[in-house]
Amino acid sequence: MNLQEIQEELLNYVTLTQAQARRFFKCEPEQYAAHDQFLGITVSHLRILAKKYKSISIDCVQELLSSPYNECRLLGLLILVMQYQKSTPDQQKNLYHFYLKNIEYINNWNLVDSSAHHIVGHYLFDKDIEKLYKLATSKNVWHRRIAIVATWYFIRQSKVDVTFTIAKLLLNDKHDLIHKAVGWMLREAGKKDEALLIIFLNAHANQMAKTMLRYAVEKLPNKAQYTTK
């Protein structure tokens, strides 16, 4: 299949109005998704198409990633994740670097959240995580979100210390999307090791944005002592 055929089939799955497609994103001028365009395709339909086209060439994935349409980029990432998961270690290394080479196109929260832990997190799990530090201190909000969401893979392997390390770097971040992502990952880390989450909160709760803190303590039985700050 070539890109034109995939794009033609994508149009058959348009079921949402522009208002419906954009409702979970802030798309007004000066907002974080002002750059993005939407076709109106649900994620469930994109997952069906990803399975169908999971064997397309990396050049075709590249073209999907460079599309102005969010759904095309998401489809490309879903396919990339599938290809990564079926690859040898050497191939995974190449796909990890391909991901970073195309990081400029991973520029909305749904794109980050569907891919960062599967590729960046998985690849770096048993390696030097200096790249996560660099991403976490980037001026680009999507790079910072990739850094923290990538640690979800570490959490799933019960290695939660990396999440707390990256979260500490992002404690004073000004962006709401980082507040939500950090709080989310802290909550997930707490499911694996509640005691470590409590230690982290006791040390840093007073620095955390309200949204970050609210997400982080959501599953704690004693969350009221933190949310009354």
Biotite code that builds the C-alpha atoms (Angstrom):
import biotite.structure as struc

atoms = struc.array([
    struc.Atom([0.000, 0.000, 0.000], chain_id="A", res_id=1, res_name="MET", atom_name="CA", element="C"),
    struc.Atom([1.155, 3.512, -0.713], chain_id="A", res_id=2, res_name="ASN", atom_name="CA", element="C"),
    struc.Atom([0.357, 6.685, 1.175], chain_id="A", res_id=3, res_name="LEU", atom_name="CA", element="C"),
    struc.Atom([-2.302, 7.830, -1.283], chain_id="A", res_id=4, res_name="GLN", atom_name="CA", element="C"),
    struc.Atom([-4.269, 4.596, -0.832], chain_id="A", res_id=5, res_name="GLU", atom_name="CA", element="C"),
    struc.Atom([-4.063, 4.873, 2.941], chain_id="A", res_id=6, res_name="ILE", atom_name="CA", element="C"),
    struc.Atom([-5.201, 8.496, 2.881], chain_id="A", res_id=7, res_name="GLN", atom_name="CA", element="C"),
    struc.Atom([-8.133, 7.610, 0.644], chain_id="A", res_id=8, res_name="GLU", atom_name="CA", element="C"),
    struc.Atom([-9.204, 4.883, 3.059], chain_id="A", res_id=9, res_name="GLU", atom_name="CA", element="C"),
    struc.Atom([-8.802, 7.248, 6.011], chain_id="A", res_id=10, res_name="LEU", atom_name="CA", element="C"),
    struc.Atom([-11.450, 9.498, 4.510], chain_id="A", res_id=11, res_name="LEU", atom_name="CA", element="C"),
    struc.Atom([-13.919, 6.602, 4.625], chain_id="A", res_id=12, res_name="ASN", atom_name="CA", element="C"),
    struc.Atom([-13.619, 6.615, 8.415], chain_id="A", res_id=13, res_name="TYR", atom_name="CA", element="C"),
    struc.Atom([-14.480, 10.275, 8.982], chain_id="A", res_id=14, res_name="VAL", atom_name="CA", element="C"),
    struc.Atom([-17.382, 10.179, 11.441], chain_id="A", res_id=15, res_name="THR", atom_name="CA", element="C"),
    struc.Atom([-16.775, 13.191, 13.677], chain_id="A", res_id=16, res_name="LEU", atom_name="CA", element="C"),
    struc.Atom([-17.491, 16.850, 13.099], chain_id="A", res_id=17, res_name="THR", atom_name="CA", element="C"),
    struc.Atom([-14.603, 19.273, 13.504], chain_id="A", res_id=18, res_name="GLN", atom_name="CA", element="C"),
    struc.Atom([-16.055, 20.362, 16.843], chain_id="A", res_id=19, res_name="ALA", atom_name="CA", element="C"),
    struc.Atom([-16.196, 16.763, 18.048], chain_id="A", res_id=20, res_name="GLN", atom_name="CA", element="C"),
    struc.Atom([-12.691, 15.979, 16.792], chain_id="A", res_id=21, res_name="ALA", atom_name="CA", element="C"),
    struc.Atom([-11.217, 19.036, 18.506], chain_id="A", res_id=22, res_name="ARG", atom_name="CA", element="C"),
    struc.Atom([-13.129, 18.865, 21.799], chain_id="A", res_id=23, res_name="ARG", atom_name="CA", element="C"),
    struc.Atom([-10.283, 17.301, 23.805], chain_id="A", res_id=24, res_name="PHE", atom_name="CA", element="C"),
    struc.Atom([-7.671, 19.736, 22.479], chain_id="A", res_id=25, res_name="PHE", atom_name="CA", element="C"),
    struc.Atom([-7.067, 23.448, 22.951], chain_id="A", res_id=26, res_name="LYS", atom_name="CA", element="C"),
    struc.Atom([-6.976, 24.625, 19.342], chain_id="A", res_id=27, res_name="CYS", atom_name="CA", element="C"),
    struc.Atom([-7.573, 28.350, 19.593], chain_id="A", res_id=28, res_name="GLU", atom_name="CA", element="C"),
    struc.Atom([-4.806, 30.779, 18.554], chain_id="A", res_id=29, res_name="PRO", atom_name="CA", element="C"),
    struc.Atom([-1.922, 30.774, 21.059], chain_id="A", res_id=30, res_name="GLU", atom_name="CA", element="C"),
    struc.Atom([-3.136, 27.516, 22.612], chain_id="A", res_id=31, res_name="GLN", atom_name="CA", element="C"),
    struc.Atom([-1.072, 24.331, 22.560], chain_id="A", res_id=32, res_name="TYR", atom_name="CA", element="C"),
    struc.Atom([-2.950, 22.670, 19.655], chain_id="A", res_id=33, res_name="ALA", atom_name="CA", element="C"),
    struc.Atom([-3.371, 25.775, 17.512], chain_id="A", res_id=34, res_name="ALA", atom_name="CA", element="C"),
    struc.Atom([-1.041, 24.209, 14.941], chain_id="A", res_id=35, res_name="HIS", atom_name="CA", element="C"),
    struc.Atom([-3.062, 21.029, 14.561], chain_id="A", res_id=36, res_name="ASP", atom_name="CA", element="C"),
    struc.Atom([-5.639, 19.959, 11.990], chain_id="A", res_id=37, res_name="GLN", atom_name="CA", element="C"),
    struc.Atom([-8.171, 17.151, 12.339], chain_id="A", res_id=38, res_name="PHE", atom_name="CA", element="C"),
    struc.Atom([-9.999, 14.930, 9.867], chain_id="A", res_id=39, res_name="LEU", atom_name="CA", element="C"),
    struc.Atom([-12.613, 13.627, 12.308], chain_id="A", res_id=40, res_name="GLY", atom_name="CA", element="C"),
    struc.Atom([-11.610, 9.968, 12.815], chain_id="A", res_id=41, res_name="ILE", atom_name="CA", element="C"),
    struc.Atom([-11.947, 8.105, 16.109], chain_id="A", res_id=42, res_name="THR", atom_name="CA", element="C"),
    struc.Atom([-8.983, 6.414, 17.782], chain_id="A", res_id=43, res_name="VAL", atom_name="CA", element="C"),
    struc.Atom([-10.772, 3.050, 17.584], chain_id="A", res_id=44, res_name="SER", atom_name="CA", element="C"),
    struc.Atom([-10.942, 3.343, 13.800], chain_id="A", res_id=45, res_name="HIS", atom_name="CA", element="C"),
    struc.Atom([-7.291, 4.374, 13.644], chain_id="A", res_id=46, res_name="LEU", atom_name="CA", element="C"),
    struc.Atom([-6.335, 1.267, 15.613], chain_id="A", res_id=47, res_name="ARG", atom_name="CA", element="C"),
    struc.Atom([-8.199, -0.891, 13.100], chain_id="A", res_id=48, res_name="ILE", atom_name="CA", element="C"),
    struc.Atom([-6.299, 0.769, 10.259], chain_id="A", res_id=49, res_name="LEU", atom_name="CA", element="C"),
    struc.Atom([-2.987, 0.450, 12.116], chain_id="A", res_id=50, res_name="ALA", atom_name="CA", element="C"),
    struc.Atom([-3.434, -3.318, 12.322], chain_id="A", res_id=51, res_name="LYS", atom_name="CA", element="C"),
    struc.Atom([-4.289, -3.434, 8.630], chain_id="A", res_id=52, res_name="LYS", atom_name="CA", element="C"),
    struc.Atom([-1.258, -1.405, 7.585], chain_id="A", res_id=53, res_name="TYR", atom_name="CA", element="C"),
    struc.Atom([1.231, -2.522, 10.231], chain_id="A", res_id=54, res_name="LYS", atom_name="CA", element="C"),
    struc.Atom([3.657, -3.809, 7.581], chain_id="A", res_id=55, res_name="SER", atom_name="CA", element="C"),
    struc.Atom([3.988, -0.625, 5.524], chain_id="A", res_id=56, res_name="ILE", atom_name="CA", element="C"),
    struc.Atom([7.449, 0.719, 4.782], chain_id="A", res_id=57, res_name="SER", atom_name="CA", element="C"),
    struc.Atom([9.251, 3.083, 7.119], chain_id="A", res_id=58, res_name="ILE", atom_name="CA", element="C"),
    struc.Atom([9.148, 5.673, 4.327], chain_id="A", res_id=59, res_name="ASP", atom_name="CA", element="C"),
    struc.Atom([5.366, 5.496, 4.366], chain_id="A", res_id=60, res_name="CYS", atom_name="CA", element="C"),
    struc.Atom([5.354, 5.857, 8.163], chain_id="A", res_id=61, res_name="VAL", atom_name="CA", element="C"),
    struc.Atom([7.564, 8.914, 7.705], chain_id="A", res_id=62, res_name="GLN", atom_name="CA", element="C"),
    struc.Atom([5.024, 10.461, 5.342], chain_id="A", res_id=63, res_name="GLU", atom_name="CA", element="C"),
    struc.Atom([2.195, 9.811, 7.784], chain_id="A", res_id=64, res_name="LEU", atom_name="CA", element="C"),
    struc.Atom([4.187, 11.419, 10.603], chain_id="A", res_id=65, res_name="LEU", atom_name="CA", element="C"),
    struc.Atom([4.834, 14.544, 8.562], chain_id="A", res_id=66, res_name="SER", atom_name="CA", element="C"),
    struc.Atom([1.147, 15.038, 7.757], chain_id="A", res_id=67, res_name="SER", atom_name="CA", element="C"),
    struc.Atom([-0.576, 18.210, 8.992], chain_id="A", res_id=68, res_name="PRO", atom_name="CA", element="C"),
    struc.Atom([-3.464, 16.024, 10.200], chain_id="A", res_id=69, res_name="TYR", atom_name="CA", element="C"),
    struc.Atom([-3.344, 14.734, 13.744], chain_id="A", res_id=70, res_name="ASN", atom_name="CA", element="C"),
    struc.Atom([-5.019, 11.453, 12.820], chain_id="A", res_id=71, res_name="GLU", atom_name="CA", element="C"),
    struc.Atom([-2.423, 10.702, 10.138], chain_id="A", res_id=72, res_name="CYS", atom_name="CA", element="C"),
    struc.Atom([0.417, 11.303, 12.587], chain_id="A", res_id=73, res_name="ARG", atom_name="CA", element="C"),
    struc.Atom([-1.318, 9.162, 15.218], chain_id="A", res_id=74, res_name="LEU", atom_name="CA", element="C"),
    struc.Atom([-1.834, 6.373, 12.685], chain_id="A", res_id=75, res_name="LEU", atom_name="CA", element="C"),
    struc.Atom([1.855, 6.536, 11.799], chain_id="A", res_id=76, res_name="GLY", atom_name="CA", element="C"),
    struc.Atom([2.809, 6.273, 15.476], chain_id="A", res_id=77, res_name="LEU", atom_name="CA", element="C"),
    struc.Atom([0.427, 3.380, 16.155], chain_id="A", res_id=78, res_name="LEU", atom_name="CA", element="C"),
    struc.Atom([1.982, 1.518, 13.229], chain_id="A", res_id=79, res_name="ILE", atom_name="CA", element="C"),
    struc.Atom([5.482, 2.409, 14.424], chain_id="A", res_id=80, res_name="LEU", atom_name="CA", element="C"),
    struc.Atom([4.721, 1.003, 17.876], chain_id="A", res_id=81, res_name="VAL", atom_name="CA", element="C"),
    struc.Atom([3.465, -2.242, 16.325], chain_id="A", res_id=82, res_name="MET", atom_name="CA", element="C"),
    struc.Atom([6.564, -2.528, 14.175], chain_id="A", res_id=83, res_name="GLN", atom_name="CA", element="C"),
    struc.Atom([8.815, -1.782, 17.151], chain_id="A", res_id=84, res_name="TYR", atom_name="CA", element="C"),
    struc.Atom([7.165, -4.454, 19.284], chain_id="A", res_id=85, res_name="GLN", atom_name="CA", element="C"),
    struc.Atom([7.717, -7.103, 16.597], chain_id="A", res_id=86, res_name="LYS", atom_name="CA", element="C"),
    struc.Atom([11.323, -6.118, 15.875], chain_id="A", res_id=87, res_name="SER", atom_name="CA", element="C"),
    struc.Atom([14.714, -7.491, 16.865], chain_id="A", res_id=88, res_name="THR", atom_name="CA", element="C"),
    struc.Atom([16.866, -5.465, 19.306], chain_id="A", res_id=89, res_name="PRO", atom_name="CA", element="C"),
    struc.Atom([18.892, -4.010, 16.422], chain_id="A", res_id=90, res_name="ASP", atom_name="CA", element="C"),
    struc.Atom([15.734, -3.036, 14.572], chain_id="A", res_id=91, res_name="GLN", atom_name="CA", element="C"),
    struc.Atom([14.318, -1.513, 17.755], chain_id="A", res_id=92, res_name="GLN", atom_name="CA", element="C"),
    struc.Atom([17.424, 0.610, 18.059], chain_id="A", res_id=93, res_name="LYS", atom_name="CA", element="C"),
    struc.Atom([16.850, 1.927, 14.529], chain_id="A", res_id=94, res_name="ASN", atom_name="CA", element="C"),
    struc.Atom([13.167, 2.602, 15.209], chain_id="A", res_id=95, res_name="LEU", atom_name="CA", element="C"),
    struc.Atom([13.989, 4.404, 18.466], chain_id="A", res_id=96, res_name="TYR", atom_name="CA", element="C"),
    struc.Atom([16.343, 6.719, 16.583], chain_id="A", res_id=97, res_name="HIS", atom_name="CA", element="C"),
    struc.Atom([13.740, 7.120, 13.840], chain_id="A", res_id=98, res_name="PHE", atom_name="CA", element="C"),
    struc.Atom([11.274, 8.225, 16.531], chain_id="A", res_id=99, res_name="TYR", atom_name="CA", element="C"),
    struc.Atom([13.694, 10.818, 17.864], chain_id="A", res_id=100, res_name="LEU", atom_name="CA", element="C"),
    struc.Atom([14.546, 11.976, 14.356], chain_id="A", res_id=101, res_name="LYS", atom_name="CA", element="C"),
    struc.Atom([10.830, 12.678, 13.843], chain_id="A", res_id=102, res_name="ASN", atom_name="CA", element="C"),
    struc.Atom([10.161, 14.073, 17.306], chain_id="A", res_id=103, res_name="ILE", atom_name="CA", element="C"),
    struc.Atom([9.048, 17.417, 15.843], chain_id="A", res_id=104, res_name="GLU", atom_name="CA", element="C"),
    struc.Atom([5.922, 15.667, 14.530], chain_id="A", res_id=105, res_name="TYR", atom_name="CA", element="C"),
    struc.Atom([5.045, 14.163, 17.926], chain_id="A", res_id=106, res_name="ILE", atom_name="CA", element="C"),
    struc.Atom([3.456, 17.424, 18.917], chain_id="A", res_id=107, res_name="ASN", atom_name="CA", element="C"),
    struc.Atom([0.214, 16.812, 20.720], chain_id="A", res_id=108, res_name="ASN", atom_name="CA", element="C"),
    struc.Atom([-0.602, 14.982, 23.935], chain_id="A", res_id=109, res_name="TRP", atom_name="CA", element="C"),
    struc.Atom([-2.397, 12.078, 22.251], chain_id="A", res_id=110, res_name="ASN", atom_name="CA", element="C"),
    struc.Atom([0.626, 11.448, 20.024], chain_id="A", res_id=111, res_name="LEU", atom_name="CA", element="C"),
    struc.Atom([3.010, 11.428, 22.985], chain_id="A", res_id=112, res_name="VAL", atom_name="CA", element="C"),
    struc.Atom([0.799, 9.285, 25.189], chain_id="A", res_id=113, res_name="ASP", atom_name="CA", element="C"),
    struc.Atom([0.260, 6.603, 22.540], chain_id="A", res_id=114, res_name="SER", atom_name="CA", element="C"),
    struc.Atom([3.941, 6.105, 21.807], chain_id="A", res_id=115, res_name="SER", atom_name="CA", element="C"),
    struc.Atom([6.524, 7.441, 24.290], chain_id="A", res_id=116, res_name="ALA", atom_name="CA", element="C"),
    struc.Atom([6.446, 4.570, 26.783], chain_id="A", res_id=117, res_name="HIS", atom_name="CA", element="C"),
    struc.Atom([6.210, 1.913, 24.083], chain_id="A", res_id=118, res_name="HIS", atom_name="CA", element="C"),
    struc.Atom([9.294, 3.110, 22.213], chain_id="A", res_id=119, res_name="ILE", atom_name="CA", element="C"),
    struc.Atom([11.414, 5.551, 24.242], chain_id="A", res_id=120, res_name="VAL", atom_name="CA", element="C"),
    struc.Atom([10.616, 3.945, 27.584], chain_id="A", res_id=121, res_name="GLY", atom_name="CA", element="C"),
    struc.Atom([11.100, 0.403, 26.373], chain_id="A", res_id=122, res_name="HIS", atom_name="CA", element="C"),
    struc.Atom([14.333, 1.148, 24.543], chain_id="A", res_id=123, res_name="TYR", atom_name="CA", element="C"),
    struc.Atom([15.950, 3.028, 27.434], chain_id="A", res_id=124, res_name="LEU", atom_name="CA", element="C"),
    struc.Atom([14.791, 0.664, 30.171], chain_id="A", res_id=125, res_name="PHE", atom_name="CA", element="C"),
    struc.Atom([18.089, -1.181, 30.455], chain_id="A", res_id=126, res_name="ASP", atom_name="CA", element="C"),
    struc.Atom([20.295, 1.644, 29.183], chain_id="A", res_id=127, res_name="LYS", atom_name="CA", element="C"),
    struc.Atom([21.649, 5.046, 30.175], chain_id="A", res_id=128, res_name="ASP", atom_name="CA", element="C"),
    struc.Atom([18.674, 7.392, 30.655], chain_id="A", res_id=129, res_name="ILE", atom_name="CA", element="C"),
    struc.Atom([20.580, 10.600, 29.961], chain_id="A", res_id=130, res_name="GLU", atom_name="CA", element="C"),
    struc.Atom([18.240, 11.151, 27.013], chain_id="A", res_id=131, res_name="LYS", atom_name="CA", element="C"),
    struc.Atom([15.282, 11.368, 29.383], chain_id="A", res_id=132, res_name="LEU", atom_name="CA", element="C"),
    struc.Atom([17.058, 14.087, 31.352], chain_id="A", res_id=133, res_name="TYR", atom_name="CA", element="C"),
    struc.Atom([17.699, 16.046, 28.171], chain_id="A", res_id=134, res_name="LYS", atom_name="CA", element="C"),
    struc.Atom([14.088, 15.740, 27.081], chain_id="A", res_id=135, res_name="LEU", atom_name="CA", element="C"),
    struc.Atom([12.837, 16.701, 30.541], chain_id="A", res_id=136, res_name="ALA", atom_name="CA", element="C"),
    struc.Atom([14.852, 19.923, 30.492], chain_id="A", res_id=137, res_name="THR", atom_name="CA", element="C"),
    struc.Atom([13.933, 20.865, 26.923], chain_id="A", res_id=138, res_name="SER", atom_name="CA", element="C"),
    struc.Atom([12.129, 24.131, 26.178], chain_id="A", res_id=139, res_name="LYS", atom_name="CA", element="C"),
    struc.Atom([9.694, 22.110, 24.062], chain_id="A", res_id=140, res_name="ASN", atom_name="CA", element="C"),
    struc.Atom([6.633, 21.010, 26.046], chain_id="A", res_id=141, res_name="VAL", atom_name="CA", element="C"),
    struc.Atom([6.189, 17.851, 23.967], chain_id="A", res_id=142, res_name="TRP", atom_name="CA", element="C"),
    struc.Atom([9.757, 16.766, 24.644], chain_id="A", res_id=143, res_name="HIS", atom_name="CA", element="C"),
    struc.Atom([9.150, 17.209, 28.364], chain_id="A", res_id=144, res_name="ARG", atom_name="CA", element="C"),
    struc.Atom([5.919, 15.233, 28.185], chain_id="A", res_id=145, res_name="ARG", atom_name="CA", element="C"),
    struc.Atom([7.701, 12.440, 26.279], chain_id="A", res_id=146, res_name="ILE", atom_name="CA", element="C"),
    struc.Atom([10.283, 12.289, 29.074], chain_id="A", res_id=147, res_name="ALA", atom_name="CA", element="C"),
    struc.Atom([7.772, 11.711, 31.851], chain_id="A", res_id=148, res_name="ILE", atom_name="CA", element="C"),
    struc.Atom([5.349, 9.495, 29.890], chain_id="A", res_id=149, res_name="VAL", atom_name="CA", element="C"),
    struc.Atom([8.270, 7.323, 28.733], chain_id="A", res_id=150, res_name="ALA", atom_name="CA", element="C"),
    struc.Atom([8.736, 6.320, 32.373], chain_id="A", res_id=151, res_name="THR", atom_name="CA", element="C"),
    struc.Atom([5.379, 4.542, 32.263], chain_id="A", res_id=152, res_name="TRP", atom_name="CA", element="C"),
    struc.Atom([7.234, 1.580, 30.799], chain_id="A", res_id=153, res_name="TYR", atom_name="CA", element="C"),
    struc.Atom([9.621, 1.629, 33.772], chain_id="A", res_id=154, res_name="PHE", atom_name="CA", element="C"),
    struc.Atom([6.647, 1.746, 36.141], chain_id="A", res_id=155, res_name="ILE", atom_name="CA", element="C"),
    struc.Atom([5.084, -1.282, 34.480], chain_id="A", res_id=156, res_name="ARG", atom_name="CA", element="C"),
    struc.Atom([8.316, -3.155, 35.172], chain_id="A", res_id=157, res_name="GLN", atom_name="CA", element="C"),
    struc.Atom([8.123, -2.016, 38.835], chain_id="A", res_id=158, res_name="SER", atom_name="CA", element="C"),
    struc.Atom([11.104, 0.322, 38.447], chain_id="A", res_id=159, res_name="LYS", atom_name="CA", element="C"),
    struc.Atom([9.562, 3.518, 39.783], chain_id="A", res_id=160, res_name="VAL", atom_name="CA", element="C"),
    struc.Atom([12.676, 5.471, 40.766], chain_id="A", res_id=161, res_name="ASP", atom_name="CA", element="C"),
    struc.Atom([13.112, 6.903, 37.257], chain_id="A", res_id=162, res_name="VAL", atom_name="CA", element="C"),
    struc.Atom([9.602, 8.356, 37.362], chain_id="A", res_id=163, res_name="THR", atom_name="CA", element="C"),
    struc.Atom([10.329, 10.134, 40.641], chain_id="A", res_id=164, res_name="PHE", atom_name="CA", element="C"),
    struc.Atom([13.630, 11.452, 39.253], chain_id="A", res_id=165, res_name="THR", atom_name="CA", element="C"),
    struc.Atom([12.033, 12.901, 36.102], chain_id="A", res_id=166, res_name="ILE", atom_name="CA", element="C"),
    struc.Atom([9.052, 14.191, 38.083], chain_id="A", res_id=167, res_name="ALA", atom_name="CA", element="C"),
    struc.Atom([11.409, 16.116, 40.356], chain_id="A", res_id=168, res_name="LYS", atom_name="CA", element="C"),
    struc.Atom([12.942, 17.822, 37.310], chain_id="A", res_id=169, res_name="LEU", atom_name="CA", element="C"),
    struc.Atom([9.457, 18.902, 36.220], chain_id="A", res_id=170, res_name="LEU", atom_name="CA", element="C"),
    struc.Atom([8.079, 20.015, 39.587], chain_id="A", res_id=171, res_name="LEU", atom_name="CA", element="C"),
    struc.Atom([8.176, 23.703, 38.718], chain_id="A", res_id=172, res_name="ASN", atom_name="CA", element="C"),
    struc.Atom([7.073, 23.372, 35.097], chain_id="A", res_id=173, res_name="ASP", atom_name="CA", element="C"),
    struc.Atom([4.564, 26.052, 34.099], chain_id="A", res_id=174, res_name="LYS", atom_name="CA", element="C"),
    struc.Atom([2.568, 24.068, 31.551], chain_id="A", res_id=175, res_name="HIS", atom_name="CA", element="C"),
    struc.Atom([-0.724, 22.420, 32.501], chain_id="A", res_id=176, res_name="ASP", atom_name="CA", element="C"),
    struc.Atom([-0.014, 19.487, 30.158], chain_id="A", res_id=177, res_name="LEU", atom_name="CA", element="C"),
    struc.Atom([3.107, 18.710, 32.177], chain_id="A", res_id=178, res_name="ILE", atom_name="CA", element="C"),
    struc.Atom([1.253, 19.070, 35.464], chain_id="A", res_id=179, res_name="HIS", atom_name="CA", element="C"),
    struc.Atom([-1.256, 16.473, 34.281], chain_id="A", res_id=180, res_name="LYS", atom_name="CA", element="C"),
    struc.Atom([1.353, 14.084, 32.889], chain_id="A", res_id=181, res_name="ALA", atom_name="CA", element="C"),
    struc.Atom([3.594, 14.230, 35.955], chain_id="A", res_id=182, res_name="VAL", atom_name="CA", element="C"),
    struc.Atom([0.645, 13.748, 38.302], chain_id="A", res_id=183, res_name="GLY", atom_name="CA", element="C"),
    struc.Atom([-0.591, 10.846, 36.194], chain_id="A", res_id=184, res_name="TRP", atom_name="CA", element="C"),
    struc.Atom([2.792, 9.087, 36.233], chain_id="A", res_id=185, res_name="MET", atom_name="CA", element="C"),
    struc.Atom([3.223, 9.686, 39.971], chain_id="A", res_id=186, res_name="LEU", atom_name="CA", element="C"),
    struc.Atom([-0.193, 8.125, 40.538], chain_id="A", res_id=187, res_name="ARG", atom_name="CA", element="C"),
    struc.Atom([0.814, 5.094, 38.441], chain_id="A", res_id=188, res_name="GLU", atom_name="CA", element="C"),
    struc.Atom([4.109, 4.813, 40.328], chain_id="A", res_id=189, res_name="ALA", atom_name="CA", element="C"),
    struc.Atom([2.179, 4.940, 43.586], chain_id="A", res_id=190, res_name="GLY", atom_name="CA", element="C"),
    struc.Atom([0.149, 1.917, 42.528], chain_id="A", res_id=191, res_name="LYS", atom_name="CA", element="C"),
    struc.Atom([3.415, -0.024, 42.447], chain_id="A", res_id=192, res_name="LYS", atom_name="CA", element="C"),
    struc.Atom([4.992, 1.515, 45.540], chain_id="A", res_id=193, res_name="ASP", atom_name="CA", element="C"),
    struc.Atom([2.693, 3.659, 47.641], chain_id="A", res_id=194, res_name="GLU", atom_name="CA", element="C"),
    struc.Atom([5.334, 4.205, 50.320], chain_id="A", res_id=195, res_name="ALA", atom_name="CA", element="C"),
    struc.Atom([7.747, 5.812, 47.861], chain_id="A", res_id=196, res_name="LEU", atom_name="CA", element="C"),
    struc.Atom([4.985, 8.056, 46.506], chain_id="A", res_id=197, res_name="LEU", atom_name="CA", element="C"),
    struc.Atom([4.182, 9.234, 50.024], chain_id="A", res_id=198, res_name="ILE", atom_name="CA", element="C"),
    struc.Atom([7.864, 9.974, 50.692], chain_id="A", res_id=199, res_name="ILE", atom_name="CA", element="C"),
    struc.Atom([7.981, 11.987, 47.456], chain_id="A", res_id=200, res_name="PHE", atom_name="CA", element="C"),
    struc.Atom([4.802, 13.879, 48.329], chain_id="A", res_id=201, res_name="LEU", atom_name="CA", element="C"),
    struc.Atom([5.962, 14.671, 51.849], chain_id="A", res_id=202, res_name="ASN", atom_name="CA", element="C"),
    struc.Atom([9.103, 16.207, 50.365], chain_id="A", res_id=203, res_name="ALA", atom_name="CA", element="C"),
    struc.Atom([7.610, 18.018, 47.393], chain_id="A", res_id=204, res_name="HIS", atom_name="CA", element="C"),
    struc.Atom([3.823, 18.455, 47.682], chain_id="A", res_id=205, res_name="ALA", atom_name="CA", element="C"),
    struc.Atom([4.198, 22.130, 48.573], chain_id="A", res_id=206, res_name="ASN", atom_name="CA", element="C"),
    struc.Atom([6.016, 22.766, 45.268], chain_id="A", res_id=207, res_name="GLN", atom_name="CA", element="C"),
    struc.Atom([3.514, 20.941, 43.094], chain_id="A", res_id=208, res_name="MET", atom_name="CA", element="C"),
    struc.Atom([0.849, 22.628, 40.998], chain_id="A", res_id=209, res_name="ALA", atom_name="CA", element="C"),
    struc.Atom([-2.661, 21.801, 42.199], chain_id="A", res_id=210, res_name="LYS", atom_name="CA", element="C"),
    struc.Atom([-3.462, 19.754, 39.103], chain_id="A", res_id=211, res_name="THR", atom_name="CA", element="C"),
    struc.Atom([-0.262, 17.739, 39.415], chain_id="A", res_id=212, res_name="MET", atom_name="CA", element="C"),
    struc.Atom([-0.929, 17.061, 43.077], chain_id="A", res_id=213, res_name="LEU", atom_name="CA", element="C"),
    struc.Atom([-4.581, 16.163, 42.526], chain_id="A", res_id=214, res_name="ARG", atom_name="CA", element="C"),
    struc.Atom([-3.663, 13.569, 39.893], chain_id="A", res_id=215, res_name="TYR", atom_name="CA", element="C"),
    struc.Atom([-0.805, 12.178, 41.983], chain_id="A", res_id=216, res_name="ALA", atom_name="CA", element="C"),
    struc.Atom([-2.867, 11.512, 45.125], chain_id="A", res_id=217, res_name="VAL", atom_name="CA", element="C"),
    struc.Atom([-6.021, 10.324, 43.388], chain_id="A", res_id=218, res_name="GLU", atom_name="CA", element="C"),
    struc.Atom([-5.653, 6.689, 44.533], chain_id="A", res_id=219, res_name="LYS", atom_name="CA", element="C"),
    struc.Atom([-4.246, 7.362, 48.003], chain_id="A", res_id=220, res_name="LEU", atom_name="CA", element="C"),
    struc.Atom([-6.541, 6.601, 50.953], chain_id="A", res_id=221, res_name="PRO", atom_name="CA", element="C"),
    struc.Atom([-5.230, 9.665, 52.806], chain_id="A", res_id=222, res_name="ASN", atom_name="CA", element="C"),
    struc.Atom([-5.261, 12.067, 49.865], chain_id="A", res_id=223, res_name="LYS", atom_name="CA", element="C"),
    struc.Atom([-7.172, 14.759, 51.765], chain_id="A", res_id=224, res_name="ALA", atom_name="CA", element="C"),
    struc.Atom([-4.082, 15.716, 53.757], chain_id="A", res_id=225, res_name="GLN", atom_name="CA", element="C"),
    struc.Atom([-2.390, 16.751, 50.508], chain_id="A", res_id=226, res_name="TYR", atom_name="CA", element="C"),
    struc.Atom([-5.252, 18.304, 48.544], chain_id="A", res_id=227, res_name="THR", atom_name="CA", element="C"),
    struc.Atom([-6.072, 20.782, 51.309], chain_id="A", res_id=228, res_name="THR", atom_name="CA", element="C"),
    struc.Atom([-2.814, 22.654, 50.687], chain_id="A", res_id=229, res_name="LYS", atom_name="CA", element="C"),
])
